[in-house]
Amino acid sequence: MRISELLKSTAYNTEVVVKGWVRTKRGNKNVAFIALNDGSCVANIQIVVDLQKIAEEQLKSVTTGACIAVTGTLVESLGAGQGVEVQATSIEVYGTADPETYPLQKKGHSLEFLRDIAYLRPRTNTFGAVLRIRHAMAYAIHKFFNDKGFYYFHTPLITASDCEGAGAMFQVTTMDMNNLPKGEDGAIDYNQDFFGKPCSLTVSGQLEGELGALSLGQIYTFGPTFRAENSNTPRHLAEFWMIEPEMAFYELEDNMNLAEEFLKYLIRYALENCREDLEFMNKMWDKELIERLNFVLENDFVRLDYTEGIRILQESGRKFEFPCHWGCDLQSEHERYLVEEHFKRPVILINYPKEIKAFYMKQNEDGKTVRAMDVLFPKIGEIIGGSEREADYGKLRARIEELQIPEKDMWWYLDTRRWGSAPHSGFGLGFERLLLFVTGMGNIRDVIPFPRTPKNAEF
């Protein structure tokens, strides 16, 4: 049985088999106590070994990190903090762990140390909890959209278009980097490449997602995305996962309502289904975690115009590290001030200047702003970014030309506005950004099993 099931069982005096990895072993000349964990929950089950029945010599290879199978009797525990324990009748060692070399022999390793052994860190309590919460959130995302009648839409990982216009993309090629084919002008001849044109790993599935929304009505994507920014901050990864719903006939207000409902659903799901892991994270890493999760559930999100937000920040009397002015892209310190100090509620900031937002966002009648929206949370700032999309062919084409985006790469996107265009909206939620909030971890590298960052692709 999985340990999570066994700890809830009241089937005393029955024979059980439990398998897992040894966390600790202690005892005296008469009895040994083994704390065993199989990854199904943060708690260990105690294995009691009577040394009159199982020779101490047999236990020499049962050390921290070893993998074992225990056959024994489930009994009610007399010790504090545990309801049941297993009285062992036999132990089989599947794999040993040399105490002299096993990196997790001791407790209390720093997160920085554990990043260097990412292939082992899931065995720790912290990363076991994080990864179980990650699974629960992925399941909840699919359940939320499925229950609302959305369709899961798979968008390509390899693309010829730069959705965000940032240019920080990983190139995909089959050409020999040491012998690149050149044309007469000396430029690389991409006609000889696999796809016959420059291609990259996607930074977002949104553009293709819009095609799904304009045919299926309501879709969502959930997959990996890639950005080649040379950034080593606690908020950036080169490979991360994105959830991007797109909805036909949704205007900005509908988009905001869906984003708020979605985030509250996910947080409620975590509190109801990951309680033990959240309590562990609350105790070990972030004493305000559960309070902050409830804060989001208990408050309606403020709808705030960007221009009004700038006015509030400028009149706050606060000296920010990054001064703000109309037309600037807000920093995390500005976003957190609005949420944590001014409104004391999550905020959805709308109607941003068009110069700081993507080309596909619907332009407002003032000619200066677009129908963008960012959902701002305590501690982390922006957690969702989205917009109503520009549905007018002429306006979209003019914006593409204005930003000098090659129309040869965007013709198919423009065509959706030529034939059967419709109002539509969508947003993007960075999965790891969500997990930072739900787990209370401080670095995005600690909420993904194998982080990809500059100079780091080891495991």
N, C-alpha and C positions, 0 to 999 in steps of 0.2 A: 504493500500500500504506500501511496505518497504520504509523506510526513504531515502535510497539511490536513489530510483526512484522518490520519491516525491520532493526531492531537485532539480532535473533536470526538473521537470514538469513546463509547462507554461499554464496549464489548470486552469486559474484563475477563481474564483467565482464558483467552483464546490465543491460539498460536498465530503469529504473524511473521512475515518476512519484510524487512525494511532495508533499503539500499541507499547509500549516499557517501558523502565525503566527511571525514573526521575533522571537526573543528578543534576539539580539545580532548585530552585524556588525562585523568588524574585518579588518585586512589591511594590505597595502602596495601599491606601484605595480604589482606583478606578479600578485598573487593576493588574493582576498577570501575570508573564512571567515564563513559564516552559520550561526548556531545556530537550528534550526527545530524547533518543537514543534506537535503537532496535538491534544494533550489525551489521547492514548491511554496515556501513561506519563509519569513525572516526567522522564525523560531526553530530551535533545534529540538530533537527528541533525545532524552537521556537513555542510554543503554547501560544497564547494570550488569556487571560481569562478576560472578562468584568465582574466585580463584581456586576454590576447591573443586569446581566442575570444569573450568577451562584454565589450563595451565598458563601461568604468566609468560612462559617461553613463547606460547602461541601469539601473545599480544605485542611482542617486541616490534613487529612491523606495522602495528596499528598506531601510527603517529599522525600528527596534524597534517592534513592534506591527503592522506591515504584514502583510497576508495574501497569500501567494504560492503558485504552483505551480511545481515544479522538475522538469524532465525531465533525466535524466542517467544515468551509469553507476555501479552499486554496486561499490565496490572495498574491499579490505581496508585498514583504516586503519593508518598508521604511528605515529599519535599515541597518547599514553598515555590510558587510561581509556575507549577506544572501540574496538569491533571492526571497524566498517564506517563508511564515509562515502560521500557521493555527489559525483561529479565532474560538475558541471552542464554541460549542453550548451545549455539554454535556460531562461529564467525568465519567467513571466507574473505580473504584479502584479494581484491581484484587488481589493485595497483598500489604500489608503495610510494612514499614521498620521503626522500632522505632529509632528515631534520637539519643537516648541515647545509643543504643547498636550496631547499624549498623556500621561495621568496616570501610566502605568506605565513611563515612560521610564527611570527609575532603579530600582535594586534597593534592598531594605532598608526598604520602607515598613512603618509600624506597622500592627498589626491594627485599631486605631481608625481610622486613615486609610482602610484598605481597606473598613471597614464603610460609610463614606460614599460609596463607589463600588462598591456591591455588584453592580452590573450589569457590572463589569469584573473583579472580583477572581477569578472562576474561571479567568482566564488566568494567574494566578500559580502558581508551583510548589506553594505551600502549599495553596491552595484546590483546585487540580487534584487533589492527593493526597487531601484530605479528601472531595471529592465522588466520587472513584473508590471510596474505602473505603465511603462511604455507600451507593453502588450495590451493592457486594458484600455488605454487611450486609443490605440489603433482600432481595436474592436469596436469601441464606442463610436468612433467616427463613421465607420461603415454602417453601424446600426442606426445612427441618427439619420443619415441620408437615405438609407434604404427605407426606413419607416416613413419618411416624408415623400417617397415616390421619386427620388432622384436615381439616375443611372450612373454606375461606375464606368468612367470613360478613360480608356488608355491612350495617352498622348505619347508621341515619339521622344526618345531620349536623344536621338541624333537629329539635328536640325540645321537648316541653312539660314534661319532668321534669328536675330537678336531681339528678343521680346522687350527687354528693359532698355536697350540702347546704350548699355554701359560698356560693351566691348570686352568685358573680362570673361572670356569664354575659353574652354579647353578645346583645342582643335582635334578633330578626328581625321586620321589619314592612314592610308596603307603605303604611302610613298616612302622610299628610302631617305631618311633624314641626312644621310651622308652623300647622297647623290640625287638631289632634287632636280626634276626635269625643268628646263627653262625655255621660255618662248623667245622669239626674236628680239623682244624689247627687254629681255633679261629678267622678266618677272616669272614667278613660278607658274608652270603650265598645269593648272588643275584639271584640264581635260583628261590627263593621264591618271588622275586619282580615281579611287573606287567609285565615288558618286559623281565625278565629273565636274565638281564645283567645291569651293571651300565649305566644310561642314564642321559643326562643333557639338559638344554636349550641351543639352538645353539648360537654360537658366530658369525656365518656367514653361509649364504646359498650357498657359492661359490662352494663347492665340488659337491653338488647335482646340482647346476646350470650348471656345466660343462657337466653333463650327458645330460641336455637339449640341450646344444649347439652342442653336438656331435650326435644329432639326428634331432633337429629342425633347426639347423644352427645358428640362432641368438635369444637369449632369454635375459630377464632381470628379476631380482627378486626385490621386493620392500616390505619389511616387517620388523617386530621387531626382534632385536637381543639382546643378554644378556651377560654381562661380570661381573663376581663377583670380580672385583678389588676393594680393599679397598682404593679408591682414592677419595679425596674431592676437586679436582681441578676444576676450572671453565670450563674445557674442557672434563670432564668425566661424564658419566651417566652409571648406571647399566642396564638400559633398553633404547634402542635407535633404530632408524630405519635406514636400509641400503638399498641402491640401488646398485645392482650388475649385470651389463650386462656381458654376456659371448658370445663370437663369434667364431665359427669355421672358419678356414682359415685366421684368423687375426694374423699377426705378430706384433712385438712391435711398429713399425711405424704406422700401422693401428690403433692400440690401442690408441696411443697418439693423433692421428688425431681425433678419435671419442670423446675422453675425452675433447679436446679443443672445438670441435663443440657443445658438450652437455652442457658444462658449459656456453658458450656464449649464447646458446639458452635460458637457464633458466634465465640468468641475463637480457637478452633482454625482455623476457616475463614479468619479474617482473617490469621492467621500463615502459613497455607499458600498463600493466594491473593493477598495484598496485600503481600507481603514488601518489595518495592522501595519502595512508598509508606510502609510502616511504618518502614523503616530511615531514610528521609528525615525523617519526623516525629520519630523518635528522635534524629537528629543535630541537627535545627534547633530543636525545640521542647521536647522532654522526654527527657532523657538516660536516664530510668529506664523509658520506655514499654514496650519489649519485655520487660524484666525483670519488669515488673508484670503484663503479659499472661500470661507463663509462670507467675508466682506463682499466679494464679487457676487455671490448668490443673492445676498440680502439687499442689494442696491440696484435701482434702475440706472442704466448708463445715461450720462448727460450727452445731449447732442449740442455741439459747440462749433460755431463758424470759425474758420481759421483766423479771419480778421479780428474777431472778438477775442480769440485766444491770445493773439499777439498783443492786443491792448492790455489784457489782464497781466501778462508777463512783464510788459514794460512798466506798468503801474504798481507792480508787486513790491518794489523797494528791494528786491533780492538782487544781489550781485552774482550773476551767473558766470561760469567759466567762459561760456560762449555767448556773447551778446546777441540778442534776437531783434529782428526788424522785419517789417512786412516784406515778404519775398524770400526769407531764409527758410531752410529746411530745419525743422525743430530737432534739437538734440535730446538725448534721453533725460538730461537734467530738467529741460523745459517740460517735457511730457509728464515726468513724475511730479513736478511741482503742481501742475494742473490737477492731477489725480489725487495725490496724497495730501496736499496742503490746501489748495484753493477750494475744490469741489468736494473732496473726500468721498469720491465715487469714481468708478471707471468713466472714461470720457471717449466719445466718438467725435473726432475732429473732422470737419468737412469743408469743402469748397476751398481747396488749396490753389495757390498761384500756378498757372499752367506751366510756367518755366521750370518748375521743380518736380513736375510729374510726367508720367509716360505719355507718349503720343496718342494712345488709343482712348484716353479718357474724354468723356463728353464735355464739351465746352459750354460754360454758362453764357447767358446773354450779355454779361458785362464785358466779354472779350478778354478778361484778365484771369479768370479762375475756371477751374474744372470741377466736375462733380466727383471728387475724390473723397475717400473716407479712411481714416486710420483709427483703430481701436487701441486706446491707451490703458494700460494696467498699472497697478502699483508695483514697485520694485524694478520692473523690466522695461517700462515704457511701451512702445508700439508692439502689439502682438498680432494684429491683423492689418493688412493694407488692401484696399479695394476701391472700386469706383463703379459708376454707371458708365458704360462704354459708348463711344461716339457711334451713332447709328447712321449719320448722314454721310453719304459717299463723298460729296464735294468737300465738306469740312475735314473729313479724315484724310482725303488725298492731299488737300492743301497743307495739312499739318505734317504729313510725311515728307512733302517737298520742302517745307520750311526747315525741317530738321535734317534734310539731305539723307534720308533713309532710302537706299536703293529700291526703286519700285519693282525691279525685276525679281526681288526676293519677297515682295509683299503683295504681288498681284492677286494671289488667291484669297488673301485676307480682305482686300478691297472688294473683290467680287461678291463677298457675302453682303456688302452694302448695296450692290447693284441689283441683286435679285432677291426680293423678299426680305429686305432689311426689317428689323424690329427693335424696339427698345430692349436692352438687356444689360445685366449687371453681374458682377462677381467680385470675389475677394480671394486673397491668399493668406493662409495660416501656415507659418513655419512650424513644422511638427516639433522640432527641437526647442524652438522658442516657447511653445506651449509647455513642453516638459520641464523647462527651467522653472516656469511658474508653478507647475503642479507638484514638482519634487522639492523645490526650495534650493536646488543646487545653484552654485554661483558661476559655473563655467559651462558653456555649451558643449565642451569636449567630454563632459561627464554625464551626458544624457543620451549618448549614442554609443553603440558597442565599440566601434572602431573609428575614431575620429580621423578625418582627413584635413590636414592643415599644411601650410607651407613647410616643406622639408620633412613631412611626416606622412609616410604611407607604409609603415613597417609591417603592420599586421592586417 
